Amino acid sequence: MKAFNLKIIVFSIAAALSGQAAHAVLERTGPIDAANGFPRWYMDTTGLNFELCLPLTPAELSGGHCLLLPGDAPATPEVFPGQFFDEHFWWQAGAALTPATGGKALLVLGLEAAFSADVAPGNQIAFSRIRVRLAPVPVTGTYRFIHPYGEESVVGTRGERIFFTDDVGIGAPGDFTGATKGRLGPFLLPSQSAGAAEIAPVAGPVPGKLYIADPARIGPVTGSPLPDFLGSDGIMHNHNIFRIEGPRGSNLGGIGVDFIETTGFSLMGRIYTGQVPSLVAPDRATYTRSGGDQKVDVFATAYRSAASRLPGSVRPAGVAPVTSFFSAPCGTTLDAAGNLIAYTPPASNALETQMVAQKNSRWGQSRIASGVAIPDSVCLKDNSGVNINGQSTPAYHPLPLNDTVKVTDVLFDPVNATLTVKAMSSDQVAPPTLTVADYNIPLSFGVANISGVTSPPAKIRVLSSIGGMGESNDVATGNAGTPLISQAPVSTAPPAPVVTPPPPPPPPPVVVIPNPSETVTVTGADYVVSKNRWKVVGTTSVATAHNFTLKLAGVVGGAPCNASGRVIGTTTSVGNAYSFDILNATGPLDPRTTNCTAVKVESALGNVTPNTTFRLK
């Protein structure tokens, strides 16, 4: 079992007041590890960088180097989700006190990985924790708990316990940025005395891995960002301490001594020494082709970035990232289970183009020879990524390559209740299908005439079947030769009293009875990973146009999958066929974020297809 039980989430507090505002945050998180769904690392504002400590060997587990002990981890190394413990840590510190009045006092500081429910995909959460505990309380009154990240003032009742926890970052599963916004940070490190110079890391049972301290060490720490504080004894104290000051007569430290303190902390943290990419955000990649000309434009945003550091060393100065791109898809490195470890450079013959920098903007353009196929994606290269030793380790980011859509004209005719939309794709060699979003009306030869529109939208979006999108806020209104319908004059007479009629009775429920004459089938179901795009096609025996709905489905372990029934999108049949072509299917519509393996199609006539397994392409 663990030295401290961090799974308790029930507070037992008579009254708690925050003694200090937030003073620091962690700087950034690493990429998500596809093998378990958690960030690979967290970095603080001084450049200290800790990886998620998953025990790699029995010796590392039994030695407590990752805080877990035998009996916690079901396997070494662990395998997610079947053989994976329900909590792990990027970093942890703790201190213990024994009051003269008996009992125990504890301080727990940590950055923890856990689950919102069962150990399963989609339930991953991360949070920073500050916890103090005193049991039993010697006398009723207010107790001041002082630690490296602030202090807590808590009212306790004699004979009971004080149990205060400040967890920050527990939000929606999959969002790991909240843990960077608490009081915890920068990370504490061992030192010879409280607040003194950092001690260098130590080796452990896993070759090549470094730890901030031996698990058995109890000693001083450094790293608190706070200045010295004035104690109840009238003396200034360093904040790298765990101190409790009780009310008069609490005798925590002995007869007449109403405080107790220690500078002895336990520490846990395995240092991440691998690649740290620069702060580069891929924005978009688009192509244009007409005649024999084919060009690709890539856009990104980059911010000045500083690398990580080892304890006891100085953090390197930040640099403005240098970027380039390849007009070809990135390569991949996978683990034995097929999980993505990292993106790698494309094939050796791919053309690399340097990008131009202005402030935080990055842009580059390349041309593809006539007759050469346009790739599904390009590969953005961050040339400024380094490891903890300052060695260059470029990072690679895939970007879907789409066309651009230009909306050239939008006209709303209020008399005839029509909306006319004109648009064109940047691909003039193999023009894709363009569709007016929200109306699901395709353009024919660059024009869509939509009838039955009585109120024009403020903005028009046109989607391309190969991923592009264009918008226009310029919606012209009017009808040539016909005056617009004007609003009636506003009366100046006093308004008549308003009489509210009784609400109408609720309509009877609508029951859809399956049409026995319709047969619905799915003939193809694909999710195109490089474009975040669903492509599902099928047939219906009823030729009259009607609507269809595409939903996630599947059974896992005898139970419906965790997103069963989630609507992916809708479409309308044409003749005896229907097709779904749903773009930008990210987040909850990305099947890689669920354990669903199939889809089903529901007809507006009441018929439903059997579950059909989809392919990842």
C-alpha positions as a printed NumPy array, in Angstrom:
array([[  0.   ,   0.   ,   0.   ],
       [  1.036,   3.632,  -0.485],
       [  2.54 ,   5.776,   2.247],
       [ -0.346,   8.265,   1.888],
       [ -3.817,   7.405,   0.651],
       [ -4.44 ,  10.026,  -2.046],
       [ -7.703,   8.529,  -3.257],
       [ -9.847,  10.006,  -0.462],
       [-11.846,  12.866,  -1.917],
       [-14.292,  13.574,   0.922],
       [-13.454,  16.761,   2.825],
       [-13.843,  16.834,   6.616],
       [-13.515,  20.535,   7.352],
       [-15.312,  22.586,   9.96 ],
       [-14.314,  25.77 ,   8.142],
       [-11.527,  26.541,   5.651],
       [-10.27 ,  29.88 ,   4.401],
       [ -7.763,  30.305,   1.603],
       [ -4.728,  31.938,   3.166],
       [ -3.105,  33.068,  -0.073],
       [ -3.927,  33.739,  -3.711],
       [ -2.469,  31.618,  -6.477],
       [  1.113,  32.63 ,  -7.165],
       [  2.4  ,  30.378,  -9.928],
       [  1.342,  27.894, -12.536],
       [  2.967,  25.002, -14.317],
       [  4.111,  26.051, -17.758],
       [  2.972,  23.36 , -20.181],
       [  2.042,  19.733, -20.76 ],
       [  3.567,  17.213, -23.113],
       [  1.866,  15.333, -25.943],
       [ -0.67 ,  12.638, -25.127],
       [  0.789,   9.146, -24.85 ],
       [ -1.367,   6.998, -27.129],
       [ -0.597,   3.944, -24.974],
       [ -2.525,   5.278, -21.952],
       [ -4.199,   8.613, -22.842],
       [ -2.234,  10.814, -20.388],
       [  0.27 ,  13.611, -21.121],
       [  3.802,  12.244, -21.291],
       [  5.13 ,  15.06 , -19.105],
       [  4.495,  18.325, -17.252],
       [  7.009,  21.203, -17.189],
       [  7.148,  23.989, -14.605],
       [  8.114,  27.622, -15.113],
       [ 11.778,  26.928, -14.283],
       [ 12.168,  24.201, -16.922],
       [ 11.894,  21.171, -14.622],
       [ 10.155,  18.426, -16.558],
       [  8.744,  15.195, -15.1  ],
       [  7.347,  12.238, -16.988],
       [  4.389,  10.177, -15.844],
       [  6.058,   7.651, -13.573],
       [  4.833,   4.229, -14.675],
       [  6.951,   1.475, -13.054],
       [  9.074,  -0.121, -15.758],
       [ 10.733,  -2.915, -13.767],
       [  9.931,  -4.9  , -10.605],
       [ 12.899,  -3.218,  -8.904],
       [ 11.566,   0.243,  -9.666],
       [  8.132,  -0.779,  -8.355],
       [  9.355,  -2.434,  -5.144],
       [ 11.705,   0.466,  -4.442],
       [  8.848,   2.977,  -4.507],
       [ 10.516,   5.143,  -7.152],
       [  7.092,   5.885,  -8.69 ],
       [  5.328,   5.991,  -5.283],
       [  3.408,   2.814,  -6.138],
       [  4.369,  -0.39 ,  -4.341],
       [  3.852,  -4.107,  -5.073],
       [  0.158,  -4.813,  -4.941],
       [ -0.707,  -1.491,  -6.586],
       [  0.494,  -2.092, -10.147],
       [ -1.064,  -5.26 , -11.612],
       [  1.882,  -5.745, -14.007],
       [  5.345,  -4.36 , -14.711],
       [  5.353,  -2.67 , -17.096],
       [  1.648,  -1.878, -16.95 ],
       [ -0.673,  -2.324, -19.927],
       [ -3.611,   0.057, -20.369],
       [ -6.429,  -0.439, -19.581],
       [ -6.586,  -4.047, -18.413],
       [ -3.432,  -4.048, -16.262],
       [ -3.186,  -0.431, -15.188],
       [ -3.439,   1.038, -11.678],
       [ -6.01 ,   3.77 , -11.058],
       [ -3.539,   6.493, -10.004],
       [ -0.004,   7.529, -10.952],
       [  2.13 ,  10.611, -10.413],
       [  4.274,  13.024, -12.353],
       [  5.649,  14.506,  -9.112],
       [  4.939,  14.22 ,  -5.375],
       [  6.205,  15.618,  -2.072],
       [  5.141,  14.891,   1.481],
       [  5.945,  15.696,   5.086],
       [  4.796,  14.294,   8.434],
       [  4.665,  15.679,  11.969],
       [  3.966,  14.054,  15.353],
       [  2.352,  16.572,  17.729],
       [  3.262,  16.397,  21.414],
       [ -0.467,  15.975,  22.081],
       [ -0.506,  12.706,  20.096],
       [ -1.806,  11.71 ,  16.694],
       [ -0.365,  12.668,  13.336],
       [ -0.161,  15.605,  10.929],
       [  0.45 ,  15.173,   7.208],
       [  1.173,  17.342,   4.174],
       [  0.686,  15.943,   0.668],
       [  1.667,  17.846,  -2.481],
       [  1.334,  16.185,  -5.857],
       [  0.581,  16.21 ,  -9.562],
       [ -1.565,  13.162, -10.128],
       [ -3.029,  11.092, -12.967],
       [ -6.303,   9.337, -12.166],
       [ -9.694,   8.421, -13.643],
       [-13.131,   9.995, -13.361],
       [-14.645,   6.512, -13.14 ],
       [-13.29 ,   3.1  , -14.128],
       [ -9.851,   2.622, -15.693],
       [-11.049,   3.008, -19.264],
       [-10.382,   5.16 , -22.347],
       [-11.992,   8.579, -22.031],
       [-11.94 ,   8.632, -18.207],
       [ -8.399,  10.024, -17.793],
       [ -8.024,  13.143, -15.6  ],
       [ -5.064,  15.048, -14.1  ],
       [ -4.95 ,  17.442, -11.152],
       [ -2.603,  19.172,  -8.734],
       [ -3.188,  18.477,  -5.051],
       [ -2.434,  20.292,  -1.792],
       [ -3.669,  18.373,   1.265],
       [ -3.184,  18.909,   5.018],
       [ -4.383,  16.672,   7.835],
       [ -4.296,  16.842,  11.638],
       [ -5.873,  14.169,  13.849],
       [ -6.926,  14.462,  16.542],
       [ -7.366,  18.218,  17.041],
       [ -6.029,  19.026,  20.55 ],
       [ -8.198,  22.103,  21.268],
       [-10.962,  23.908,  19.404],
       [ -9.766,  26.895,  17.376],
       [ -8.095,  28.068,  14.172],
       [ -5.011,  26.217,  12.913],
       [ -2.554,  27.728,  10.45 ],
       [ -0.935,  25.195,   8.084],
       [  2.123,  26.678,   6.306],
       [  3.789,  24.913,   3.37 ],
       [  5.969,  25.796,   0.333],
       [  2.988,  26.899,  -1.804],
       [  1.08 ,  28.984,   0.726],
       [ -0.932,  28.407,   3.858],
       [ -4.383,  27.226,   4.924],
       [ -6.331,  28.513,   7.945],
       [ -8.745,  25.847,   9.129],
       [-11.072,  25.776,  12.149],
       [-10.872,  22.487,  14.047],
       [-12.947,  20.991,  16.858],
       [-11.291,  19.253,  19.788],
       [-11.182,  15.483,  19.405],
       [-12.108,  15.564,  15.714],
       [ -9.82 ,  15.898,  12.687],
       [ -8.844,  18.557,  10.194],
       [ -8.766,  17.26 ,   6.623],
       [ -8.37 ,  19.896,   3.894],
       [ -7.76 ,  19.218,   0.192],
       [ -7.285,  21.656,  -2.685],
       [ -7.496,  19.726,  -5.978],
       [ -7.167,  21.855,  -9.113],
       [ -7.694,  20.691, -12.676],
       [-10.399,  18.034, -12.412],
       [-12.452,  18.95 , -15.456],
       [-13.688,  17.229, -18.547],
       [-11.886,  13.936, -19.196],
       [ -9.172,  14.511, -21.78 ],
       [ -8.535,  18.139, -20.782],
       [ -5.236,  18.163, -18.895],
       [ -4.526,  21.908, -18.868],
       [ -6.468,  22.599, -15.671],
       [ -3.743,  21.023, -13.539],
       [ -1.368,  23.814, -14.613],
       [ -3.537,  26.512, -13.022],
       [ -3.296,  25.685,  -9.332],
       [ -0.931,  26.939,  -6.647],
       [  1.414,  23.99 ,  -7.048],
       [  4.551,  25.061,  -8.894],
       [  7.424,  25.254,  -9.474],
       [  8.363,  21.734,  -8.408],
       [ 10.306,  21.265,  -5.159],
       [ 13.756,  19.659,  -5.29 ],
       [ 16.105,  18.328,  -2.595],
       [ 18.672,  20.652,  -1.026],
       [ 21.146,  20.633,   1.848],
       [ 19.04 ,  23.116,   3.835],
       [ 15.641,  24.731,   3.358],
       [ 15.727,  27.02 ,   0.32 ],
       [ 19.393,  26.277,  -0.508],
       [ 20.869,  25.22 ,  -3.871],
       [ 19.317,  22.294,  -5.75 ],
       [ 20.928,  18.859,  -5.492],
       [ 21.693,  17.01 ,  -8.731],
       [ 19.44 ,  14.079,  -9.73 ],
       [ 20.254,  10.475,  -8.839],
       [ 20.272,   7.264, -10.867],
       [ 17.923,   4.421, -10.031],
       [ 17.078,   0.839, -10.942],
       [ 16.144,   1.612, -14.571],
       [ 19.173,   2.288, -16.804],
       [ 19.088,   5.782, -18.325],
       [ 16.404,   7.095, -15.969],
       [ 17.074,   9.892, -13.455],
       [ 15.13 ,  10.702, -10.27 ],
       [ 15.07 ,  13.827,  -8.121],
       [ 15.716,  11.836,  -4.937],
       [ 15.972,   8.377,  -3.452],
       [ 12.522,   7.237,  -2.249],
       [ 13.873,   6.706,   1.265],
       [ 15.274,  10.237,   1.588],
       [ 13.651,  12.598,   4.114],
       [ 15.329,  15.983,   3.993],
       [ 15.228,  19.702,   3.186],
       [ 13.786,  21.034,  -0.069],
       [ 14.052,  24.142,  -2.198],
       [ 11.83 ,  25.69 ,  -4.847],
       [  9.1  ,  27.585,  -3.006],
       [  8.325,  30.783,  -4.959],
       [  7.178,  32.58 ,  -1.783],
       [  9.148,  34.981,   0.426],
       [  9.886,  34.329,   4.104],
       [  6.84 ,  34.506,   6.383],
       [  6.33 ,  35.825,   9.912],
       [  5.537,  33.046,  12.357],
       [  3.461,  33.226,  15.504],
       [  6.753,  33.26 ,  17.402],
       [  7.618,  36.644,  15.859],
       [ 10.447,  35.162,  13.743],
       [ 10.784,  35.127,   9.93 ],
       [ 10.852,  31.627,   8.466],
       [ 11.782,  30.194,   5.054],
       [  8.716,  28.928,   3.154],
       [ 10.325,  25.573,   2.289],
       [  8.806,  24.107,   5.44 ],
       [  5.736,  22.34 ,   6.845],
       [  4.618,  24.203,   9.965],
       [  1.386,  24.146,  11.982],
       [  0.516,  26.989,  14.339],
       [ -2.379,  26.27 ,  16.69 ],
       [ -4.467,  28.398,  19.045],
       [ -3.233,  29.255,  22.546],
       [ -3.104,  26.133,  24.672],
       [ -2.886,  23.691,  21.758],
       [  0.606,  22.638,  22.983],
       [  1.437,  21.102,  19.58 ],
       [  5.165,  21.273,  20.295],
       [  4.944,  20.622,  24.052],
       [  3.71 ,  22.485,  27.109],
       [  3.426,  26.17 ,  26.212],
       [  4.594,  25.62 ,  22.593],
       [  1.672,  26.098,  20.212],
       [  3.452,  25.255,  16.961],
       [  5.274,  22.333,  15.365],
       [  7.366,  22.237,  12.177],
       [  9.68 ,  20.184,   9.966],
       [ 11.924,  20.764,   6.955],
       [ 12.074,  17.041,   6.221],
       [ 10.243,  16.138,   2.99 ],
       [  9.969,  12.983,   0.904],
       [ 10.172,  13.561,  -2.858],
       [  9.243,  11.583,  -5.975],
       [  9.813,  12.498,  -9.608],
       [ 11.305,  10.815, -12.677],
       [ 12.911,  13.334, -15.001],
       [ 11.828,  13.474, -18.629],
       [ 14.983,  13.67 , -20.755],
       [ 13.546,  13.211, -24.24 ],
       [ 12.398,  15.588, -26.942],
       [ 10.67 ,  18.807, -25.906],
       [  9.102,  20.44 , -28.963],
       [  8.921,  24.193, -29.329],
       [  5.634,  26.028, -28.884],
       [  4.54 ,  25.517, -32.49 ],
       [  0.845,  25.255, -33.379],
       [  0.01 ,  23.952, -36.878],
       [ -2.789,  26.102, -38.332],
       [ -3.697,  24.873, -41.821],
       [ -2.388,  23.523, -45.106],
       [ -4.177,  24.234, -48.393],
       [ -3.513,  23.613, -52.069],
       [ -4.45 ,  25.254, -55.362],
       [ -4.321,  23.698, -58.81 ],
       [ -5.445,  24.862, -62.194],
       [ -4.097,  23.788, -65.541],
       [ -0.543,  22.596, -64.985],
       [  0.069,  24.603, -61.803],
       [ -0.071,  22.977, -58.342],
       [  0.967,  24.85 , -55.189],
       [  0.752,  24.178, -51.446],
       [  0.541,  26.822, -48.682],
       [  1.221,  25.958, -45.025],
       [  0.469,  28.234, -42.057],
       [  1.545,  27.872, -38.406],
       [  1.905,  29.928, -35.24 ],
       [  5.106,  29.748, -33.176],
       [  6.059,  31.274, -29.833],
       [  9.424,  31.835, -28.211],
       [ 10.263,  28.6  , -26.385],
       [ 12.769,  27.508, -23.731],
       [ 13.948,  23.927, -23.274],
       [ 13.852,  21.844, -20.101],
       [ 16.733,  21.486, -17.646],
       [ 18.236,  19.081, -15.122],
       [ 18.028,  19.877, -11.388],
       [ 21.009,  21.971, -10.376],
       [ 21.448,  23.485, -13.846],
       [ 20.393,  26.741, -15.484],
       [ 17.543,  26.712, -17.992],
       [ 18.62 ,  27.575, -21.559],
       [ 17.426,  30.889, -22.977],
       [ 14.297,  30.807, -25.099],
       [ 14.506,  30.859, -28.897],
       [ 12.123,  31.754, -31.726],
       [ 11.23 ,  28.418, -33.393],
       [ 12.455,  27.755, -36.927],
       [  9.942,  25.808, -39.037],
       [  9.75 ,  24.092, -42.405],
       [  7.435,  21.582, -44.063],
       [  7.44 ,  18.585, -46.374],
       [  4.872,  18.218, -49.157],
       [  4.277,  14.632, -48.048],
       [  2.714,  12.87 , -45.038],
       [  4.742,  12.402, -41.841],
       [  6.082,   8.98 , -40.999],
       [  5.194,   7.287, -37.7  ],
       [  6.903,   5.269, -34.971],
       [  4.641,   2.739, -33.242],
       [  5.067,   0.568, -30.173],
       [  4.544,  -3.19 , -30.12 ],
       [  0.802,  -2.701, -29.567],
       [  0.475,  -0.369, -32.553],
       [  0.162,   2.817, -30.476],
       [  1.672,   5.989, -31.863],
       [  4.951,   6.951, -30.16 ],
       [  6.007,   9.831, -32.396],
       [  5.725,  11.319, -35.861],
       [  8.873,  11.077, -37.968],
       [ 10.176,  12.639, -41.215],
       [  8.537,  11.567, -44.492],
       [ 10.278,   9.481, -47.116],
       [ 13.787,  10.628, -48.008],
       [ 12.732,  12.012, -51.395],
       [ 10.136,  14.423, -49.95 ],
       [ 10.75 ,  18.092, -50.708],
       [ 11.468,  20.259, -47.615],
       [ 10.485,  23.944, -47.785],
       [ 11.705,  26.554, -45.311],
       [  8.945,  28.737, -43.812],
       [  9.069,  32.514, -43.507],
       [  8.756,  34.04 , -40.02 ],
       [  7.231,  37.356, -38.98 ],
       [  6.612,  37.771, -35.253],
       [  4.632,  34.629, -34.319],
       [  3.393,  33.843, -37.825],
       [  4.958,  31.146, -40.023],
       [  4.182,  30.575, -43.707],
       [  5.668,  28.567, -46.52 ],
       [  4.774,  27.675, -50.121],
       [  5.912,  24.897, -52.406],
       [  4.977,  23.728, -55.875],
       [  4.203,  20.181, -56.89 ],
       [  5.106,  19.064, -60.388],
       [  2.248,  18.73 , -62.838],
       [  0.865,  15.209, -62.88 ],
       [  2.102,  14.377, -59.369],
       [ -0.768,  13.446, -57.016],
       [ -1.746,  15.869, -54.273],
       [ -1.062,  14.188, -50.863],
       [ -3.736,  13.865, -48.178],
       [ -1.497,  15.669, -45.674],
       [  1.8  ,  17.506, -45.27 ],
       [  4.376,  17.304, -42.483],
       [  5.257,  20.433, -40.476],
       [  8.787,  20.334, -38.984],
       [  9.778,  22.143, -35.787],
       [ 13.541,  22.484, -36.221],
       [ 14.063,  23.962, -32.732],
       [ 13.004,  20.988, -30.608],
       [ 15.737,  19.755, -28.226],
       [ 16.239,  17.159, -25.49 ],
       [ 17.332,  17.879, -21.929],
       [ 20.993,  17.905, -22.979],
       [ 20.354,  20.611, -25.58 ],
       [ 20.772,  18.236, -28.525],
       [ 18.626,  18.969, -31.566],
       [ 15.596,  16.659, -31.801],
       [ 13.172,  18.097, -34.39 ],
       [  9.471,  17.536, -33.872],
       [  7.032,  16.697, -36.67 ],
       [  3.336,  17.575, -36.907],
       [  0.876,  16.185, -39.509],
       [ -1.494,  18.649, -41.194],
       [ -4.434,  17.599, -43.404],
       [ -4.057,  19.128, -46.871],
       [ -7.369,  20.597, -48.065],
       [ -8.557,  22.871, -50.82 ],
       [ -9.791,  26.399, -50.111],
       [-13.317,  27.577, -50.881],
       [-14.105,  31.13 , -51.951],
       [-17.701,  32.307, -51.571],
       [-18.074,  34.792, -54.428],
       [-21.692,  35.915, -54.088],
       [-24.67 ,  35.547, -51.721],
       [-28.069,  37.037, -52.573],
       [-31.266,  36.759, -50.544],
       [-34.531,  37.472, -52.407],
       [-37.235,  38.292, -49.801],
       [-40.062,  38.413, -52.346],
       [-39.436,  34.966, -53.799],
       [-37.987,  33.54 , -50.544],
       [-34.829,  32.294, -52.236],
       [-31.169,  32.321, -51.304],
       [-28.559,  32.124, -54.069],
       [-24.996,  31.139, -53.185],
       [-22.025,  31.113, -55.557],
       [-18.659,  29.617, -54.636],
       [-15.604,  27.929, -56.141],
       [-12.886,  25.564, -54.972],
       [ -9.16 ,  26.156, -55.363],
       [ -9.034,  22.767, -57.1  ],
       [-10.06 ,  23.511, -60.691],
       [ -8.592,  20.292, -62.093],
       [-10.799,  17.865, -60.156],
       [-13.473,  20.126, -58.619],
       [-14.927,  18.654, -55.418],
       [-18.562,  18.742, -54.373],
       [-19.422,  22.015, -52.628],
       [-22.312,  22.15 , -50.161],
       [-24.003,  25.064, -48.421],
       [-23.703,  24.233, -44.727],
       [-26.821,  24.346, -42.532],
       [-28.972,  23.777, -45.654],
       [-27.136,  20.668, -46.907],
       [-27.696,  21.858, -50.473],
       [-24.981,  21.025, -53.042],
       [-23.808,  23.577, -55.618],
       [-24.224,  22.779, -59.288],
       [-21.636,  24.401, -61.545],
       [-20.709,  26.706, -58.69 ],
       [-24.285,  27.86 , -57.846],
       [-26.897,  26.789, -55.305],
       [-30.465,  28.138, -55.405],
       [-32.232,  27.473, -52.122],
       [-35.984,  27.985, -51.939],
       [-38.252,  28.498, -48.952],
       [-35.869,  30.878, -47.167],
       [-37.799,  33.626, -45.379],
       [-34.946,  34.974, -43.208],
       [-31.345,  35.117, -44.407],
       [-28.481,  33.911, -42.197],
       [-25.867,  36.42 , -41.039],
       [-23.084,  34.233, -42.414],
       [-22.852,  31.624, -45.143],
       [-20.493,  28.637, -44.968],
       [-19.697,  26.442, -47.949],
       [-17.994,  23.087, -47.365],
       [-15.889,  21.097, -49.802],
       [-16.045,  17.32 , -49.976],
       [-12.232,  17.215, -49.66 ],
       [-12.038,  19.289, -46.496],
       [-12.014,  22.95 , -47.505],
       [-14.365,  25.578, -46.123],
       [-15.251,  29.125, -47.102],
       [-17.296,  31.8  , -45.312],
       [-18.94 ,  35.06 , -46.222],
       [-20.577,  37.694, -44.023],
       [-21.605,  39.656, -47.097],
       [-25.214,  38.521, -47.556],
       [-26.855,  40.902, -50.028],
       [-30.618,  41.361, -49.681],
       [-33.235,  42.6  , -52.119],
       [-34.874,  41.721, -55.437],
       [-34.1  ,  43.691, -58.616],
       [-37.071,  45.87 , -59.65 ],
       [-39.111,  45.058, -56.539],
       [-39.089,  47.258, -53.427],
       [-38.264,  45.584, -50.157],
       [-41.17 ,  44.894, -47.819],
       [-41.056,  47.588, -45.178],
       [-42.097,  47.363, -41.554],
       [-45.5  ,  48.886, -40.665],
       [-45.405,  52.329, -38.957],
       [-44.942,  52.214, -35.227],
       [-48.041,  53.393, -33.375],
       [-47.674,  56.066, -30.663],
       [-50.923,  55.041, -28.932],
       [-50.664,  53.389, -25.511],
       [-50.304,  49.634, -25.867],
       [-53.36 ,  47.54 , -25.223],
       [-53.238,  45.349, -22.14 ],
       [-51.589,  42.047, -22.813],
       [-53.787,  39.024, -22.266],
       [-51.865,  35.812, -22.029],
       [-53.909,  32.94 , -23.472],
       [-53.713,  29.567, -21.758],
       [-50.994,  27.327, -23.181],
       [-52.148,  24.892, -25.858],
       [-52.36 ,  21.246, -24.908],
       [-49.171,  19.277, -25.631],
       [-49.15 ,  17.538, -29.002],
       [-49.567,  13.796, -29.003],
       [-46.289,  11.859, -29.133],
       [-45.033,  11.042, -32.622],
       [-44.539,   7.34 , -33.147],
       [-42.486,   6.313, -36.168],
       [-43.633,   2.957, -37.487],
       [-40.989,   1.235, -39.605],
       [-41.927,   1.144, -43.257],
       [-42.131,  -2.57 , -44.059],
       [-41.4  ,  -1.87 , -47.734],
       [-37.989,  -0.263, -47.029],
       [-34.705,  -2.13 , -46.835],
       [-31.659,  -0.135, -45.695],
       [-28.08 ,  -1.383, -46.078],
       [-24.588,  -0.036, -45.409],
       [-22.207,  -0.806, -48.26 ],
       [-19.127,   1.035, -46.991],
       [-18.054,   2.627, -43.695],
       [-14.683,   4.385, -43.313],
       [-13.106,   6.959, -41.   ],
       [-10.266,   8.776, -42.841],
       [ -7.793,   9.585, -40.059],
       [ -5.665,  12.066, -42.038],
       [ -8.711,  14.241, -42.755],
       [-10.803,  13.613, -39.609],
       [-13.602,  12.574, -41.954],
       [-16.44 ,  10.006, -41.924],
       [-17.375,   8.407, -45.279],
       [-20.359,   6.025, -45.078],
       [-22.476,   4.95 , -48.05 ],
       [-25.454,   2.673, -48.487],
       [-28.721,   1.933, -50.258],
       [-32.444,   2.159, -49.592],
       [-35.257,   0.421, -51.393],
       [-37.442,   3.558, -51.165],
       [-36.498,   5.982, -53.942],
       [-38.391,   8.966, -52.499],
       [-35.942,  11.384, -50.828],
       [-35.904,  11.051, -47.029],
       [-33.478,  11.634, -44.168],
       [-30.935,   9.271, -42.61 ],
       [-28.954,   9.565, -39.347],
       [-25.494,   8.052, -38.743],
       [-24.683,   6.944, -35.175],
       [-21.836,   5.214, -33.345],
       [-22.577,   1.653, -32.254],
       [-20.931,  -1.535, -31.134],
       [-20.73 ,  -3.896, -28.176],
       [-17.726,  -4.281, -25.858],
       [-17.707,  -7.073, -23.315],
       [-21.419,  -7.681, -23.753],
       [-22.38 ,  -4.049, -23.114],
       [-22.948,  -1.129, -25.499],
       [-19.768,   0.831, -26.272],
       [-19.165,   4.041, -24.313],
       [-20.531,   6.318, -27.077],
       [-23.273,   4.059, -28.414],
       [-26.024,   6.126, -30.011],
       [-23.945,   9.298, -30.41 ],
       [-25.096,  11.113, -33.558],
       [-22.31 ,  11.64 , -36.095],
       [-24.422,  13.412, -38.732],
       [-27.435,  13.364, -41.051],
       [-28.01 ,  13.24 , -44.796],
       [-30.776,  12.941, -47.385],
       [-31.072,  10.093, -49.864],
       [-30.873,  10.633, -53.615],
       [-32.773,   7.985, -55.511],
       [-31.987,   4.63 , -53.944],
       [-28.668,   5.73 , -52.421],
       [-27.478,   7.798, -49.485],
       [-24.016,   8.917, -48.421],
       [-22.449,  10.604, -45.385],
       [-19.345,  12.733, -45.932],
       [-18.746,  14.428, -42.558],
       [-15.678,  16.648, -42.214],
       [-13.633,  17.742, -39.213],
       [-14.951,  14.835, -37.154],
       [-12.745,  15.588, -34.149],
       [-13.309,  15.303, -30.404],
       [-16.451,  13.276, -29.606],
       [-16.939,  12.375, -33.288],
       [-13.411,  10.941, -33.597],
       [-13.835,   7.172, -33.089],
       [-10.301,   6.961, -31.689],
       [-11.579,   8.723, -28.541],
       [-14.16 ,   5.982, -27.897],
       [-14.176,   2.199, -27.763],
       [-16.943,   1.975, -30.382],
       [-16.084,  -0.192, -33.38 ],
       [-19.235,   0.062, -35.493],
       [-21.862,   2.431, -36.876],
       [-25.55 ,   2.119, -37.643],
       [-27.816,   4.114, -39.963],
       [-31.369,   5.066, -38.979],
       [-33.945,   5.978, -41.624],
       [-36.592,   8.647, -41.026],
       [-39.055,   5.943, -42.091],
       [-38.195,   4.032, -38.926],
       [-35.834,   1.379, -40.23 ],
       [-32.36 ,   0.774, -38.753],
       [-29.413,  -1.095, -40.237],
       [-27.513,  -3.736, -38.27 ],
       [-24.285,  -2.559, -36.619],
       [-21.573,  -2.298, -39.29 ],
       [-17.878,  -2.36 , -38.373],
       [-16.045,   0.665, -39.804],
       [-12.475,   0.879, -41.069],
       [ -9.804,   3.365, -39.984],
       [ -8.025,   4.58 , -43.126]])
